[in-house]
Amino acid sequence: MVDVSQHELVPEHTVLDDAALEGVLEEYGIKRTDLPKIKASDPALPETAEEGDVIQITRQSRTTDTATVYRLVIE
């Protein structure tokens, strides 16, 4: 079976710890539930990701070197 999360076109997905998450939420002035969602069944998620976690996705960008987005894991 192929591990989709390791494909070269899949951007890096990282589970944020509580300290980093608080910094992100404070920076944007939002609550965790205001973040866009990602399903727990998404094959690109790290194996350690659980419902309620926030994932940092870092992808390559043509206009900036990298673009970082955040997603809340839902069931």
N, C-alpha and C positions, 0 to 999 in steps of 0.2 A: 504494500500500500504506500502511496506517496504522501509525504508530510507537506501539505500546502504551505504551512507557515514558514518553511525554509526556502521557498521559491524566490528567485532573485527579484521578481517584480512585486513581491509582498513587502510593504514598508514595515519598519521595526515597530512592534507592539510591546509596550512595557506597562506592567501594573504599577500604579503610583502608590507610594506609602502615604500614611496619614499626614506627615509633615509637609511633603511636597504637594499633596492635594489641597491642604489648607492654604498654602501659598497661591496656588492657581485660582482657587475660588475667591480669595481675597483680592487678587490682582484684577479679576474680571467683575467682581461685585455680584456674583451669582451663587445659587445654591447647587448642590450636587444634582438635584432633579431637573435643573435647567439645562444640563448638558445634553447634547445629542446622544442617542442610544445605539448600542450594538448588542446583538443577540449573543447569549452565552454559547450557542451552537456554532458561531462563526468559526470556521476552521483556522483563521489567522490568529486567533487569540492564544496567548500563552496557556499552557496546561494548568498553571496555578490560578488563572483568572476565575473568579466566582461572581455570582450575582451580587450586585451592589458595589463591586470594585470599579475604579475609574482607570481607564487605559489611556496611556499617552501614545499617540501614533506619530512617528516622525518619518516624513517622506521627502524625497528629492523634489525640488521646485525649480522651474525655469527662471522665475523672477527673483527668487531669493535662493540661497543655497539649500536651505531646508525649510519645511513647513511643519509646524507641530499643531496637532489637534487633539482633543480629549473626547472620550466616549464613556458613557455609563453603561456597564454590563447589565442587561436585563435577561429574564428567562425566555 
